[in-house]
Amino acid sequence: MLRGLYTAASGLLADQAWQQAVGNNLDNANTPGYKADRTVIGEFGAVLVTRLGAGGVGVVGEGAAVASSTPDLASGPIDPTGRALDVAPVGGAWLAVRTPQGVRYTQDGALAVNAAGLLVGAQGYPVVGAGGAPIRVPAGAAASIGADGTVYADGRPVGRLLLTAFARPALLSAQGDGLFQAPAGAGARPFAPGTAVVPGALEGSNVNESLLTSQLVQVQAAFQADQESVRTDTATFGQLLQNLGK
């Protein structure tokens, strides 16, 4: 009885986590460079059921849990914007920005020049250039970016975007706001062959809205089923306690 209640309750928690992930993906369907979260629901655990003196008779699951939640690193569509400082990384390239927590990587190429003359990413952090230095644009200069990541001010080069590919991109971990942390094992490869940017464009979100709509229907149905199971088990357990008290 209690095991059934626990199983249904753990299912509700897993359904809630899944629903949050699907909702977050839908909310970011139009966010440049956004990578959809892939949530996998698995079995929380299992126990071997035995009959006294008769050996094993089967396995009973202990409920559901989120087995894994990983970002889908597939590229999104390239959307032209015509803005001089917008770039869409291609060829496996990532842009590097310097945050208070260290260097982070992103494929959101909505760049701008801040009041201090630094080229910054969409989150406001300075973009890392070749050699690890920030890229400065002289006041009043017209900035633009070439396909190889070279940054120009009034037609003169003032730096180059540190375009980085990874030998093992699956090791990148999402940090929020479209930023990813790269452990040493990810195998960073600055200016790897084939890395480039498409000037005047942004990489769109790789969210599949039709798939997420289908998943949202599935998770809502699962949530309702688990709710009903909890109600049934609770009512049955309450009736059992009443009968024991007679």
C-alpha positions as CSV (number, residue, x, y, z in Angstrom):
1,M,0.0,0.0,0.0
2,L,2.7,2.5,1.1
3,R,4.9,1.4,-1.8
4,G,2.1,2.2,-4.3
5,L,1.6,5.6,-2.7
6,Y,5.3,6.3,-2.9
7,T,5.6,5.1,-6.5
8,A,2.7,7.5,-7.5
9,A,4.2,10.4,-5.6
10,S,7.7,9.9,-7.1
11,G,6.0,9.9,-10.5
12,L,4.4,13.2,-9.7
13,L,7.8,14.7,-8.9
14,A,9.3,13.4,-12.1
15,D,6.3,14.7,-14.1
16,Q,6.8,18.1,-12.6
17,A,10.5,18.2,-13.5
18,W,9.7,17.1,-17.0
19,Q,6.9,19.7,-17.4
20,Q,9.2,22.5,-16.2
21,A,11.9,21.4,-18.8
22,V,9.3,21.4,-21.6
23,G,7.9,24.7,-20.5
24,N,11.4,26.3,-20.3
25,N,12.1,25.0,-23.9
26,L,8.9,26.5,-25.2
27,D,9.6,29.8,-23.4
28,N,13.0,30.0,-25.3
29,A,11.7,28.9,-28.7
30,N,12.7,32.4,-30.0
31,T,15.9,32.9,-28.0
32,P,19.0,33.1,-30.3
33,G,21.4,30.2,-29.8
34,Y,19.2,28.5,-27.2
35,K,19.8,24.7,-26.8
36,A,16.8,22.7,-25.8
37,D,16.9,20.6,-22.7
38,R,16.4,16.8,-23.1
39,T,14.8,15.3,-20.0
40,V,14.7,11.5,-19.7
41,I,12.4,9.9,-17.1
42,G,13.6,6.6,-15.8
43,E,13.0,4.2,-12.9
44,F,14.0,5.4,-9.5
45,G,15.0,2.0,-8.3
46,A,13.8,-1.6,-8.1
47,V,13.5,-4.2,-5.4
48,L,13.4,-8.0,-5.7
49,V,10.2,-9.5,-4.4
50,T,10.7,-12.9,-2.7
51,R,8.3,-15.4,-1.3
52,L,9.2,-17.0,2.0
53,G,11.3,-20.1,1.3
54,A,10.5,-20.0,-2.4
55,G,13.2,-17.7,-3.8
56,G,12.7,-14.7,-6.2
57,V,9.3,-14.1,-7.8
58,G,9.9,-10.8,-9.5
59,V,10.9,-7.2,-9.3
60,V,8.8,-4.2,-8.1
61,G,9.7,-0.7,-9.2
62,E,10.1,2.0,-6.6
63,G,8.8,4.8,-8.8
64,A,10.0,7.3,-11.4
65,A,12.7,9.8,-11.4
66,V,14.6,12.1,-13.8
67,A,17.3,9.8,-15.2
68,S,19.1,12.6,-17.1
69,S,18.7,16.2,-18.3
70,T,21.1,17.2,-21.0
71,P,21.2,20.0,-23.6
72,D,20.6,19.2,-27.2
73,L,23.6,20.8,-28.9
74,A,22.3,20.5,-32.4
75,S,22.5,23.8,-34.4
76,G,19.5,25.9,-34.9
77,P,18.5,27.7,-38.1
78,I,20.5,30.7,-39.4
79,D,18.3,33.8,-39.3
80,P,19.5,36.9,-41.2
81,T,19.1,40.2,-39.2
82,G,21.2,42.7,-41.2
83,R,22.8,44.1,-38.0
84,A,26.5,44.6,-38.2
85,L,27.4,43.1,-34.9
86,D,25.2,40.0,-35.1
87,V,27.0,36.8,-35.9
88,A,25.9,33.2,-36.2
89,P,28.7,30.7,-35.3
90,V,29.0,27.8,-37.8
91,G,31.3,24.8,-38.3
92,G,30.9,23.8,-34.6
93,A,32.2,27.2,-33.4
94,W,31.3,28.8,-30.0
95,L,31.9,32.3,-28.9
96,A,33.8,32.9,-25.6
97,V,32.8,35.5,-23.0
98,R,34.5,36.3,-19.7
99,T,32.1,36.1,-16.7
100,P,32.9,36.7,-13.0
101,Q,33.0,32.8,-12.8
102,G,35.5,32.5,-15.6
103,V,35.3,31.9,-19.4
104,R,32.0,30.6,-20.7
105,Y,30.8,29.7,-24.2
106,T,27.7,30.6,-26.1
107,Q,26.2,30.4,-29.6
108,D,24.1,33.5,-29.1
109,G,25.9,36.0,-31.3
110,A,23.9,39.1,-30.6
111,L,26.9,41.3,-29.8
112,A,27.2,45.0,-29.0
113,V,29.7,47.6,-27.9
114,N,29.2,48.8,-24.3
115,A,29.8,52.3,-22.9
116,A,33.4,51.4,-22.1
117,G,34.1,50.5,-25.8
118,L,34.2,46.7,-25.1
119,L,32.6,44.2,-27.4
120,V,30.1,42.3,-25.3
121,G,27.8,39.3,-25.7
122,A,24.0,39.2,-25.3
123,Q,24.4,38.8,-21.5
124,G,26.7,41.9,-21.2
125,Y,29.9,40.0,-20.6
126,P,33.1,41.0,-22.6
127,V,33.7,38.8,-25.6
128,V,37.1,37.1,-25.5
129,G,39.4,37.7,-28.4
130,A,42.4,35.9,-29.8
131,G,45.0,35.6,-27.1
132,G,42.4,35.9,-24.3
133,A,42.1,39.7,-24.4
134,P,38.8,41.7,-24.6
135,I,38.1,43.4,-27.9
136,R,37.9,47.2,-27.8
137,V,36.2,49.4,-30.4
138,P,37.3,53.1,-30.5
139,A,34.6,55.6,-29.6
140,G,32.5,56.7,-32.5
141,A,33.9,54.0,-34.9
142,A,31.6,51.9,-37.0
143,A,32.2,48.3,-36.0
144,S,31.6,45.2,-38.2
145,I,32.7,41.6,-38.1
146,G,34.0,39.4,-40.9
147,A,33.3,35.7,-41.6
148,D,36.6,34.6,-39.9
149,G,35.6,36.5,-36.7
150,T,37.8,39.5,-37.4
151,V,36.4,42.7,-35.8
152,Y,36.8,45.9,-37.7
153,A,36.4,49.5,-36.6
154,D,36.0,51.9,-39.5
155,G,37.4,49.2,-41.7
156,R,40.5,48.6,-39.6
157,P,41.0,45.3,-37.7
158,V,40.9,45.7,-33.9
159,G,40.7,42.1,-32.8
160,R,39.3,38.7,-33.7
161,L,36.6,36.6,-32.0
162,L,38.0,33.5,-30.2
163,L,36.1,30.9,-32.2
164,T,36.3,27.6,-30.4
165,A,35.2,24.1,-31.3
166,F,35.2,21.1,-28.9
167,A,36.4,17.6,-29.5
168,R,33.9,16.3,-27.0
169,P,31.0,18.9,-26.9
170,A,28.8,16.5,-25.0
171,L,30.8,17.4,-21.9
172,L,29.7,21.0,-22.0
173,S,27.4,21.9,-19.1
174,A,24.7,24.5,-19.3
175,Q,25.0,27.4,-16.8
176,G,21.9,29.3,-17.7
177,D,21.3,32.4,-20.0
178,G,22.7,30.4,-23.0
179,L,26.1,30.0,-21.4
180,F,28.1,26.8,-21.2
181,Q,31.1,25.7,-19.1
182,A,33.7,23.6,-20.7
183,P,35.7,21.2,-18.5
184,A,39.3,20.4,-19.6
185,G,38.1,17.0,-20.9
186,A,35.9,18.8,-23.5
187,G,39.0,19.3,-25.7
188,A,38.7,23.0,-26.6
189,R,40.1,23.7,-30.1
190,P,40.5,27.5,-30.7
191,F,40.2,28.4,-34.4
192,A,39.6,24.8,-35.4
193,P,39.4,24.3,-39.2
194,G,35.9,25.0,-40.5
195,T,34.9,27.3,-37.6
196,A,33.5,30.7,-38.8
197,V,30.6,33.0,-38.3
198,V,27.8,34.3,-40.6
199,P,27.9,38.1,-40.3
200,G,24.6,39.9,-40.0
201,A,22.7,36.8,-38.8
202,L,21.9,34.9,-35.6
203,E,21.6,31.2,-34.9
204,G,18.0,30.5,-33.9
205,S,16.8,28.3,-31.1
206,N,17.0,24.5,-31.9
207,V,13.6,24.0,-30.1
208,N,11.2,21.8,-32.0
209,E,7.9,23.4,-31.1
210,S,5.7,20.6,-32.5
211,L,7.6,17.9,-30.6
212,L,7.4,19.9,-27.4
213,T,3.7,20.4,-27.8
214,S,3.3,16.7,-28.1
215,Q,5.5,16.1,-25.0
216,L,3.4,18.7,-23.0
217,V,0.3,16.7,-23.7
218,Q,2.1,13.5,-22.6
219,V,3.4,14.9,-19.4
220,Q,0.0,16.4,-18.5
221,A,-1.7,13.0,-19.0
222,A,1.0,11.3,-16.9
223,F,0.6,13.9,-14.2
224,Q,-3.2,13.4,-14.1
225,A,-2.8,9.6,-14.0
226,D,-0.3,9.9,-11.1
227,Q,-2.6,12.3,-9.2
228,E,-5.5,9.9,-9.5
229,S,-3.3,7.0,-8.3
230,V,-2.3,9.1,-5.2
231,R,-5.9,9.9,-4.5
232,T,-6.9,6.2,-4.8
233,D,-4.0,4.9,-2.6
234,T,-4.7,7.6,0.0
235,A,-8.4,6.7,0.2
236,T,-7.7,3.0,0.4
237,F,-5.0,3.5,3.1
238,G,-7.4,5.7,5.1
239,Q,-10.2,3.0,4.8
240,L,-7.7,0.4,6.0
241,L,-6.8,2.4,9.1
242,Q,-10.5,2.9,9.9
243,N,-11.1,-0.9,9.6
244,L,-8.1,-1.6,11.9
245,G,-9.5,0.8,14.5
246,K,-12.8,-1.1,14.7
